[in-house]
Amino acid sequence: QYNRYKELYAKRQVSKADFDRYRAARDVARAQLEDAQNALKDTTLVAPFDGVIAKRYVENFQKVTAKEPIVYLQLIDKLEILIDVPELMMAQFSQGGESEISAEFDSAPGNSYALTVKEFSTDADPATQTYQVVLAMDQPEEVNILPGMTAKVNVVAGGQQATSTDNVIIPAIAVLNDADGSDYVWIYSPESKTVNKAQVSIGSLEGSKNIIVSEGLKDGDTIVVAGISKLQDGMQVRPWESQREGK
């Protein structure tokens, strides 16, 4: 209609008012077409990366609104492992360090996978005095490791890893550094109700919160894990016992 009225207007066979009316209708139709084309483009979702749909929030033909989540997309070609590392172990997790870091998974028994340090926090958690470290690895070909699975992280410092059969696993926060750089823990004696410093040799991390002690502890030792920075040799202490619920 617009093109026909355009020709008629050029021949002065229709009024300018009629021509303007059809030109305005043409502009409105063009704008509506552009809106419809844009709406059609919005019906196609383009993922920002190649991944796997872990969860779908809506079904086919379900009406959705703008910015409403449709699917949860995960990138599983590259995996990240988050662990909390005590301060005495942080030197082994420096980027580009010489420590060998690996992970083991219950879903892949007998296999060990090399890890690299991607990033780490420089602020300690005020409650645990640990630093969060993000480790990275490639998705292995022989087994499918999925987000949410647990991993055991092993650290070999300087190519040495404790192998003694007398290893003891304790909370990493119980280990402190002495002035000469040696490691020690506080041992509580129930008989005298006192604490004494015991030098220990530490090995690798066991999980994210525990550490292997290869020398210096024996079965039955009671170590202190809270308030350790305020203790002194021979100090009398009273073990804290949590009250039962309702008491």
N, C-alpha and C positions, 0 to 999 in steps of 0.2 A: 504494500500500500504506500509506503513512504517513497519508494523509487518512482511509482506511477505519479504520485502527487508532485514529486520533484520535477518531473518532465512537464506536467501540466502547468506548474507554477512558472517554469522557465518560458512557456508559451503564453503566459498571462491568461490561462484559461480557468484558474482557481484563485481564490483570494489568499492573501498572505496569512490571514488568520487560520484558514483551513490547513495551509502548508505547515505553519508553526505547530498546529495541534498534532499532526501526524509525525512531525519531527520529534516532538516531545514524547510521543508514544514509542517511537523508535528508540530513543535514549533510555526510556524506562525498561523496555524489553531487553536492550543490550545489558543493562545493569543486572536485571534479573537472571539473564543467562550466565553472566560472570559469577554471580552468587551461587547459582546451581552447580557450575563447574567446580568452584572452590569447595562446595559442600561435598561433591563427588570425590574430590581428591582427599578430603578429610576422612572418608570412609576406608581409606587404605592406610594401614599402619606399617611404618617402616622402622625396623629395629635399628638402634644406633650401633649395634655390633652383632656378630654371629654368636648365637647362644642356644640354650635349651629352655623351653617354656616349662618352668617349675610349677606354676599354678595359674589356673584360669579363673578369673573373677566373674565373668559373664558368659551367658550361653548365646548361641546363634539366634539372631533376630530379636534379641532383647534390647529394649530401648535404653540408651545411655546418655549421660550428660557430658558437657565439656569438662576435660581434665579428670574424668573418672577413670581409675585404673582398670585395665582390661586383662592384662596378663602380667605375671612376674617372670622376668627373663633373667637367666643366670649364664654367666660365662664360665664354663668348666674346663676349658683348655688350659687355663692357668689357675692354679689353686693357691690359696693363702691360708696360713696357719697362724693364729693369734695365741701367744703365750705370755704369761707374766713372769718376769725374770728378776730375781733378787739382785741387789746392788753388787754383791761380790762376784756375780757371774756376768755382769754387763760387758766387761772388757772382752769377753769371748764372743759377743754378738755385734761387735763393731763391723760396719760395712767394709768389705775388703780385708777382713781379718784372716788369720791363718787357721782358725778353728774349723774343724770339719763338723758340719751340722747335718743331721739326717732325721728322717721320720719313719716310723713304723705304724702300720694300721692293722687292727684286728681282722679286717676284711681281706688282708693280703699277708697272711702269716709267713714268716721267713724272708720277707722282702724288706729292703731298706732303700729309701729314696733321698737323694741329695737335696738339701735346702739352701737357699740363699737369703741373706738378710735384705728385705725390701725397705723397711723403715722401722724406727723405734721411737718411743716417747722419751723426752728428756726431763719430764716431771714424774717423780715417784708418786704412786698411790699413797695418800696419807695414812690409810688404814693398814696396808700390807707392806709398805716400803718396797714395792716392786715396780718394775718398768714394763710397759707393754711393748712387745716386739712382734712385728709382722714378718713372717717367713714365707717365701714363695717357692713353688715347684711346678713342673709341668705335669699335666695329666698323664699317668702311665698308660701304656698300651695294653698291658696284660690284665689290668683290673680297673674297674670303674670306681674312682673315689668321688663321693658326692659331698656337697656342702652340708655341714652339720655333723659329719662323722668326726670321731675323736682320734687323735694321733698321739703317739709317744715320741717326744723329741729327744734325741741323743746328741750330746756335744762332746767332741774329742778335742781337748785343748792341747795344742802343740804336738798333735799326733799321739798323745798318750791317753789311754782310757783305763780306768780301774777295772781289773778283772779278778780281784781277790774273791774267794768264796765267802769271806767274812764281811762282805759289804753290808752296811746298814743304811736304810733309807729313812731320812728324817725331813721335817719341814725345812725348806731352804732359809726361811726367815730366822731360824735358830742359830745360824752360823754367822759369826762376826769376824772382822779382821783386826789383828793385833797391830801394835805400833811397828813391829818389824815385818809386817806383811803376812804373817802366818795366820791360819784360820783356827778358830776355837769355838767351843760351845760351853754353856753353863750346865753343870750336872747337879741335880738335887739329891741330897742324902736324906732319906726319911728318918734315919736313926738320929742324926744331929740336927735335922731340920735346917741345914745350911746348904749353900751353893758353892761350887768350886769350879774354876776354869779348867777345861780339858782341851789340849791341842789336838786337832784332827787333820786328817788329809782327805780332801774332797775329790770326788770324781765328776761324773757328768750329771746333768739334770735328769730327773726321773719324772716325766710329765712336765707340767708347767709350774708346780708349786713345791716339789720335793727335790732332794739332792742326795746323791750317793756319798756316803762316808766310808772310805776304805780302811782307815786306821784311826785309832783313838777312842773308839766306843766298843762296848761289849753288850751282850744280851742282858737285859735287866736295868740298864742305865736309864734314869729319868732325866730328860733334857728339858730346859726351860725355853718356852717359845714366846712369852709375853713379858714386857718390861725388862728385857735383857740389857738394854743400854744403861740401866741404873744399878746394876748388880756389882758387887765386889766380892773378892775371895773371902770365904768364911762368913758371909752375911747370912743371918737367920731370916728365913722367909716362911710364909705360910701358903701352901698351895691353894689356888682359887678353885672353888667347887661351885659349879652352876647350880642354882636352886631349881628344884623341880617345879614344873608348871603349876601355878595356883598357890605356891608357898611365898 
